[in-house]
Amino acid sequence: MKTLIAILASAIIGVIPQPVSMRITGGSCNVNTARTVFSLDEKSGIPAEGYTLEVTPDCITAAASTEAGLFYARKTLDQLRYGDRIPCVKISDYPRFAWRGFHVDPCRHFLGIDDIKKQIDILSQYKLNTFHWHLTDDQGWRIEIKKYPRLTEVGGWRTEFDGSTHGGYYTQDEIRDVVAYAAERFVTVVPEIEMPGHSLAAIRAYPWLSCTKEEISTFYTWGSPDIVLCAGNDSTYTFLEDVISEVAELFPGEYIHIGGDECQKTKWRSCPVCQARIASEGLKADDEFTAEEKLQSYAVRRMEGILAKYGKKLIGWDEILEGGLSEGATVMSWRGESGGIKAASAGHDVVMTPSKAGMYFDHFQGESKVEPVTIGNLNTLGKVYDYDPVPEELKARGKGGYVRGVQCNNWSEYMYKPWQREYMLFPRAFALAEIAWTPLERKNFDSFLRRMDEACKRLDEAGITYHIPIPEQVGGSCNSLAFTDSVEVAFTTSRPMTMVYTLDDTAPTPASDVYRNPFTISTDTWIRIAATTSYGKLGPERRIHVEKQPVEPASAPEDTWSGLRGRRTDGRFGGWDEIGEDAEWQEVQLGALADLAKLEKFDRNMPDSLQFYAAEAEGWFEVPEDDIYRFSSDCDLVWFDSFPLPLIDNDGKVKRFSHSDIELALSKGLHKIKVGFIYNVAGGWNSIRNKTDVLIRKSGDDKWKPIIIHQ
């Protein structure tokens, strides 16, 4: 049994989000014997979703003006409870924002109903109340529409580059079940039906929806194709209304999200139907918008009219501002805050979700060299916690009230399994909860970190995966270090954490040596290091080989040549071992290693006519002085000098961000390099978008430079 002091201490650090006011009054209450009084009074004056809570030794009393308020009072009690004891407290609490949102994308990688419910269940405990369900996109249509069965029969499935099939969809009965499940937890579900861009799954099912009406094969890469809905054709709007008529019946909330983002307008410029609509509506280009951007605004306005017929309001990404914003639209500002500022300044409601200001949870939580692959950028826990959804500019103008709320977005391009979604969501979702609920003056990151540990222990009990920082090397991480005499190795983490390590190639445990200061290595060593939480749980381990190397000699000038020798062979290859000995190679001219990914043109639409290939190049580069050099590349394979095996090996991996950097001890002079590159799609990433340079930097430097091939 914990002591009373321990119970009170746990109460102080245990509640997320931090209440508006909380006072420890002394003593504790036994939940099994205490009298419980929960009262609902619409005229109490308690703000919507707010509550008051008092715990005395004999009684637990909660009051609210709404059922949601009583629900949140119970959730606070759950967090305060330890065993059968609750500390005596007085709490007055209510949310800062009405919209406290989280977003789920099952289009890129499908997520089953049980996992959806699991996410709703845990996030509602921390007073998040809006579930943005991204149900349609280029890579998948996930909602049953009875009038258009091919939307799920065809659009709900895709054949990947490797021939495997991925997909799934939610029946209308399943959606009703999720909506009811969410409502029991006071979570409103907002569906998203994308238009006019990100609609390729629908167009695959019904080609007449596009400008060209061409049949489209499967689409298995990330990005935004320029095959979009034909905005000039009335049949497009008939289709959209038919879809909305079924969607609106399933979701009782006031909003339907229509997307509106990243719509490529290339086809509209050459489509006679779209151009005729531009002419008939008098949509003329001006200094601010093109005629095609005004056509998108026209499409959004028509969509708003359709939604109004079914009693729904329109919300969309900030691109719906382009061409002019429809009168009743709400803007979800993702490309920074400027769209939200513009919309709020004009009197429109706004939900802030800026990608690079912390609200995109598909971004890295730590250094890209050690964290699992993501779409890019860095949104650490501290960055998320520091975000204020009301920009200073709106506060100064007295327009801050138009910021209705804040939301995190968890796009699933690189989240192949449910555990990866959890890993990216938690514990950043706890920071979001505090941003969305707690007054600014009550926020404190150090306090939050202590309280977060209690919340993470509850995640362990629920079997939910969450991020524990992976140790990073100061100055840049690399799992293969070299030295000639000795090397100093220093570590840090993306938020303050204790690290434990071993130097004898045994797995670290919570009882291993604690990392406190950089250490010097002078013999071949395997460093194994991991962060550990305050409650003794180890995070993912780093295993780093530190090798004493002889200096690799340079090649004699007579053994070298100028420029690159390159060749290619055509075919669909998932990895280098799939290139058979009978492959037909042909020589190609390459001016630089960067040209390896330029032997075919990039086509965002991924048509069947694409010619995939493998290519390799070899040449020589000059090392200016004897030293340790670090190399990095997103190519498949990189060989150096006379080493028989590739020293950089990304073969078969998602080549979005390499984890295969290496250090070599090299002497001054010319050294040989050979690079292998495969144009393919791995894990949805189209490798022809890679930079195929090999980067070099002297050990200890902080700037990479492309290798310059000897000419």
N, C-alpha and C positions, 0 to 999 in steps of 0.2 A: 504494500500500500504506500502510495506516495504521501509525503508529508503535506500538510496544509500549505506551507510556503512553496513547495514544488508545484502544487496545483495552481496557486495564484500566479506563479511565474509563467507556467504554461499558458494560462489564460491570457496574460498580457501579450505573449508572442504568437498565440495560436490563431487569431482571427484574420481572414482575408475575405473580402476587402476590409480595410480598417474602418470601423464605424465612425460616424460623425462625432460622437462623444461616447466614451466608455470610462466608468469610474469603478474601481474595485472598492467594495464597501466592507470587506472583511468577513472571514468565515467561509463556510461552504454548505452546499445543499445536497442531500441524498435524493437522487431522482426517483428512487423507488418508493419513498415515503412522503415526498413533498406534494402539497396540493398544487394543481396546475390550473391556471385561469387564463384562457385566450379569448379576447373580446374583439369584436368587429363593430366599428361605429363609423359610418360614412361621414358623419358630421363632427368627427373628433378633431379635425384640423391637422391631423397627421398627413404629411405629403403622400401622394400616391406611391405605392410600393414601399413606403417607409413604415417604421414600427417603433414602439418603445418596449423595452424589456427590463424587468427587474427580477433578480434572484435573491431571495432571502433564505435563511436556514430552513424555513418551513414552507416556502411558497415560490412558485415560478409564475410570474404575471407578464403577459404580452398583450399589447393593444395595437390596432392598425385600422386604417380606413378602407383597406382593400384586402381581399383574400391573398393577393401576392405579398402584401406586407407581412401577414401572419406566416406565410410560407418562408419568407426570408428570416423572420425571427426564429423559426425552428432550425434553419440552417446555421444561424449563428450559435444557437444552443448546441447543435451537434459539434461544432468546432470547439466550443468551450468545455465540452464534456470529456472527462477522463475517468474511465470505468463507470462507477455509479455516482460520481461526484461532479458537481458544477460549482465553481467559485461564485460567491455572492457579488453581483455587479448591478450597475444601473446603466442602461444603454439607451441613447436616442439616435436613430439612424434613418437615413433616406438617401436615395441615389443622386449623384450629380447629373447624370444623363439618363434620358428615357430609353435611348437605343444603345444597348450594350451587346454588341454583336460578335458572332463568330461564323466563319464561312467554311463550307466543305465543298470540295470539287471531286465528284465521283466520275467525271467525264474522262479524264486522262487515265485514272486507275480507279476501277469500280470499288465501292465500299458497300458491304452488305448491311442489311437492316439492323442486325445485332450490334455492329460496330457504330452505326449512326446513333442508336439509342444509348450506347455506352458513353458516347461523347456528350450527348444532351444531358445525360444523368449527372456526370461529373461537373460539367460547366455550370449547370443550373445551381449546383450547390454553392457556387461562388458568385451567384447573383447575376450571371449573364442571362439575357432574356430574349435574344433574337438570333435565330438560326437561319442564315442565308444559305440556301440549298441550290448550288449551281448545277442545274439539271440538264442543260444542253450545251454542246460546244462542237467544234470541228471533229474531235476524236470520239464522240459518243453522244447519243440521245438516250437519256436515262429515265424518261417518264412515259408511261403508257398513255397513248391517245387513241381512243377507240375508233374514231373516224379515219385515222391514218395509221393503220397497223404496221406499215413498212417502216415507220419512224423507229420502231424498236426491233422489228424483224431484220432490217438491213442496217439502219443507223445506230443500233445498239451494240453492234459488234464490229470488230476490225481484225484484219489479218496483219500481224506484225511483219517486220522485215525478215525475221527468221522463219516465217511460216506458221508460227503459233497464233492462236486466236485469243483475243481478250474482249471482254464485254460483260453485259448484264444490264438490267433495267428494273425499275420499281413498278409493280402493278399499282393500279389506282387503290386497290384495297390495302396494299402495303403502305402507300402514302397516307391514307386515312389513319392507319394504325400509328404511324410515326407522328402525325399531326396531333392526334389525341394524346399520345404518350408525352409529347412536348407540352401540350396545354396543361396536363396534370402538374407539370413542373414550372408553369407560368413562363414558358418559352413560346414565342410566336415564330412560326416558320414562314420565311419569305422565299418563294420559289424564283429562280431566274430562268427565263426563256430567252436565249440570245437572239438578237436581231440588230441590224441587218447583216453584220459580219459574224464570224465564228459560227456559221450555220452549215458547214459542209456535211455534217452527218445527216441533216434534213435533206440537203440537196442530193446526197448519194441515194437516199430513199425515193425522192421525187425530183428528178432532174429539171422538170419544168419550172421549178422555183428560181433557177438561176437565169442570168442574162443570156447565156449561150445554149441552155437546155441540153448540154452534153452530159452523157452518162459518165460518172466519176467512180473510179475504183476506190479501194480503201485508203485511208489517210492515217499514217502511222508515225508521224513526226510532230514535234512541237513547233509552235509558231502560228502565224496567221496567214492562210492562203488568200489569194485575191479572187477566189470563187465565192461570191456572196449572194444574198438574196437580191433579186431584181427589184429595185425600189420604185421602178416606173410602172410596174405591171399590177393592175388591180387584183389579179388572181393571187398575188403574194399576200395582200391584206385580207383576202377571203380566207386563205390558209391560216394566217395568224389569228384571225378572229375565231375560226373553228377550234384552234388549239386553246386559245384563252378561254373559250366558253367551257371547256372541260377542266382546265387548270383552276379557274376561279372557283369552281364548285368544290374543289378539293382543299383549298386553303382559305380559311375564314379571315385571315389577317387583312389589313387595309392595303398592303402593298404587293405588287408584283414587279420584280426587277426585270428590265428588258435588255440588260447588257449595254449595247451601243458602242462598245470599245473596239479599237483596232480594226475598224472596217476599211479594208483596202478598196479603193474606188477606181482602180484601173479599168475594170470591165464596164463600169458605168460610163466612162468617157467615150467608149466605143459602142455602147449599146443604143440602138435607135429608139427603143422604148423609153429608156431612162432619159435620153436627150429630149425626146418629145415631151416627157413629163416636166423636165426643167423648163422647156419653152412655154408649155401651157400654164404653168404655175408662176411664170415670170421670175424664175430663180436666177438672178444675175450675179456674177462674181463681183466682189468689191475689194477694197483694200484689206479687209479682215478675213473674208471667207471665199472659197471657190464656189462655183455653181454646184459642184458635186457635194461639197460639205453642206450647202443649203438643201440639197436633195435629201441628205441624211436627216437634217432637221425636219423636213417635210414628213419623212417616214416615221420619225419619233412622234411627231404631233398626231399623225394618224393612229399610231399605236396608243397614244394617250386617250384618244377618242374611243378606241375599242375597249380599253380598260374601264373607262368611265361607264360604258354601257353595262358592265358587270359589277359596278360598285367598287372598283379598285383604283388605287392611285399608282402613278408611275414613279419608279426610281431607277436610275441608271448610272453607269460610270461617267466620269467627268467629260468624256468625249461628246456627250449629248449637248454640251454647251456650244459645240461647233455648229455654225450656221444659224444660231439663235435658239434659246431655250424655251420650251413650251411652258405655258403659264403656271401649271400646277405641279411641275416636275420637282422631284427631290434628287439632289446630286450626291453621288458617292465619290468622293475625291480621292483618287489613287495615285495620280501622277504628280505627287507633291500636294501642297496645300492651295496652289493658285486657283484651281478650279473651284474649290470650296469657298475660297475668299470671294471670287467673282460672283458665284451663285448667291451666297449669303448677303453680299452687298446689294444684290438686286432683290432681296426679300424672299429667297428660296431656302427651304430647309436643306440641311447638309448633314451627311454622315462622313466623318473624317476617317480615312484609311490609307494614308500616304505610304507608298511602298518602302521608300528609303528612309523614312522617319521612324521606322520600327514596326509598322503595322502589317507587313508582309512576313508571315511566319514560314514561308518557303525559302527565305534567305538564310545564309549561314549564321550560326550562333557562335562560331569561333573561326579560327584560321582555316582557309579552304584546303590547305595541304594536309590537314589531319581530320577534318569533319567529313561525314558522308557527303556525296555529291549533291549539289542543289542547283537552282537556276542562277545563283550568284549573289553578290552584294553581302553586306554584313549588318545584321540586326541583333546585337547582343541583348541579353536580359536587361542590362543597365540602360541601354538605349531605349528599349521598349518602355521601361519604367519611367524614364525622364520625359516621355512625350506628353505634351499638353494639347488636347484636341482643339482648343480655342486659340487661334493665332492672335498675337498681340495686335495685329492690324485690325482685326474685327473687334477686339476689346476696345481699342481706341475710338472706333467709329460707333460704338454702342450696338454692334450687330452680333455679338457673341451668342445671343439667344437663339439665333438661327442654326447654330450647331446642335443638332438634335442628339448626336451621339458619336460613338467611336466603334470601330470594328477591326478585328484581325482577319486576314485572308490566308488560307492555307492551301495554295494551289498544289496539285498532286503530280505534276510532270515527273518529278524524281522521287516520288513516294510510292514505291512499288508494293509495299505491304502495310497493313494497318499499324504495325508497331512503329514504322517510320513516321507516320502521321502523328502518332502520340509523341514520339521523340522530338519532332519539330514544334509541336503545340505546347508541351509542358517543359519547364515551368513558366514559359513566357505568357501563357494564358492567365496565370495568377497575377502577373504584372498588369495585363489588360484589365482584369477584374478591378484592380485598385484604381487604375486610370479612370475607368468608367463610372465608378461608384464614389470613391473617396474624395472629399474636398482637397484642393491643392495644399492648403496649409497643414493638412494632416498627414501628407505623404512624407515618408522617410525611408530611404533605400536600405540603410543598415537594419532598421527595424523590420522592413519587409523581408530581407534575407533570412532573419531569424524565424519569422512567422512562416516563411516559405518552406523551411525545413520540416515544420510540422505538417504542412500540406503535402509535401512529397512523401512523407511516411504513410499518409493515407492512400496515396497513389500506389505505393508498394502493396498495401493491403488489398487494393482493388485489382492488382495485376496489370497496372498501366505503366508502360515504358516512358521514361522522361530523360531529358538531357542533363548529364553531369559533365562539366567542362573536361575536355581532353587536354592534357598538358601540351603546351606549345613551346618551341624553342625561341628564346629572345633573339630577334633578328631574322626569324624565318625558320620554319620547321623542315626537317629532312631526316629520313630514316636510315640514311647511309652516309656516315661522316668519315672523313679521311684526315690523317695527320702524319707528319714525318717525325716530329719530336714529341709533342704533346698538344692537347687541345682543351680549352675550357668550354664547358657546356652549361648553359643557363636555361631555366624553364620559367614559364608563367602560365596563367590561366585566364580565360575570358571574363571571369569574375573571381573574386577572392576565394581561394580554396586551399586546403591542406593537400600536399602531394606526398606520396610515399613511393619508394623506389628500391630496386635491387641492382647490383652490378655483377651478379654471378649467373645471370640468365634463368633465375627462378622467378616465378610469378609473385608480384608484390601482394602483400596482405595489409590490413589496417595496422598490423604490428610492425611492419617494415620501417626502415629508416625514413624519417621525415625530411623532405627536401627543404633546406633553409637558405642555402647559398650556392652559387655556381661551384662546380667541382672540376678538377683537372684530371684528364685521362691521359695516360702515357703508355698503356698496353692495349692490345686488342680486347674489346669489352662489349658486352651486350647490356645496354641500359634498358630496364623495364620499369615504367613509371605510370602512375595513375593518380587521379584526384580522389579524395575520400571525403564524404560528407561528415557533418557533425555527429551523425548517428551511425557512422561506421560502414557505410555502403561505398564500395569502390565503383568508380566510373570506368569507361573503356580504357584499356591499357595501350600505351605506346611501347613498341619494341624497336630500339635503335641500335644499329651496329656501328661501333666506332672502331675503325681499322687503321692500324699503322701500315702505311704503304711506302714502297720504294717509289722514287720519282720515275714516272714513265718517260722513257727517252723520246725525243723528237725523231722524226724520220729524216733520212738523208735527202737533200734536194733532188737528187737524180731519181729517187723512187717516187716522186710526187708528180702531179699534173695540175694544170690550171683549170678552174671552173668545175662544174658539176657534170657527172655522167648519170643520166637518168633513163628509166625505162618504166613501162606500164603494161599491165595485162588486164583485160576486161573480164568482169564477172561479179556475181553477188557473193562476197566473202564476209563471213562473220568474224573470222580471225585469220592470222597468217598461216596457220596450219591447214587451212582449207584451200590454199593455193597449191595445186598439184604439181608434180614434177613435169607433167606434160603441158603446163600452162604456156601459152604463146605470148612472149614478151616482145615489145617493140620499143625502140629507142625514142626518147622525147627530149626536147630542148628545154632546159631549166636555167633561168637566170639566177635563181636563189631558191633556198629550201621552201620559202613561202609559196612558190609556184606549184608545189605538190598538190595543193588543194584547188588549183585553178585549171586543171586539165579538162574539166567539164564546168559548164555554167551552173551556178546555183539556181534552182527553180523552187520557189516556196510552195508550189502546188503539188510537187512530188508526182508528176504524171508517170504512166506506165512506160513511157518512152525513155526514161532516164537511163543513162549508161553508167553503171557502177564499175569501179575498177580498184586495183591495187597498184601502187607505184613505189619505186625506191630510187634513191639518189645517193651518190657517194662523191666525196671530194676531200679537201684538206682545209684546215683553219689554223691560224697562227696564234700561238700562245706568247704573250709579250715577255714573260719572265717566269722563272721557276716558282711555283706556288701551288696552293690548294684551290681548285676551281669547282664550283657547283653548277650542275646542268639541270635543265628542266625542259620538258616537251610534252605536248598533247598528242604527238604522233603515236602510232602503234608500237614501234620498236626503234631503238637507237643503239648502234654499235660504235665503239671507239677503238681506235688503234688496232692492236692484234688480239684484243680480248675476244674469245670465241663466241660468247653469249651476249645478247643485247643487255646493256647495263641499265637502260630505261625500257621498261616493259609495261605498256598499257594494253596489251593485246587482249581482245575480248571484253574489255571494260567499257563503261560509259566514259568516253574521252572528253568530258566537259571540263574537268579540272584534274590535272595529273596529281597523283599521290606518289609518283615514282622518281622523284628527284634523287640525284646521286652526286657525291663528291669524288674527285680524282686528284691525285698528286701528279702534276704534269711539268715537264721541263720546257724551257723556252724553245720555240721553233714550231715546225709544222706537225700537226697531228691529224690522223685520218678520222673521218666520220662517215657513217652510213645510216640512212634513215629509211624506214619503211612506213608507208601510210596507206590506209584502206579507206576508200570512200564507201561508207555504209551508214546504216542507222542502228545504233545500239542503245537500247533503253529509251528510245524516242529521240535521241540526240542525233542530228544530221551532221556527220563529221566533216562534210565539205565546208561547213561554217567555221571549222577550226583554223587557227593560225598554225601553220606547220613549221614555223621557225623552231630551231633549238636555241634556247636561251642560256646564257653563260654569265656568271658573276664570280669574282674572286671571293673566296671565303672571308666573311666579315663585312663585305660590301652589302649595301641594301638596295642596289639598283641592278636589274637585269638588262642585258643587251643581247640582241640576236647575234648568233655566230656569223661572222663574215667569211664566206668561202674564198679561199686563196685564188687569185686570178693571175 
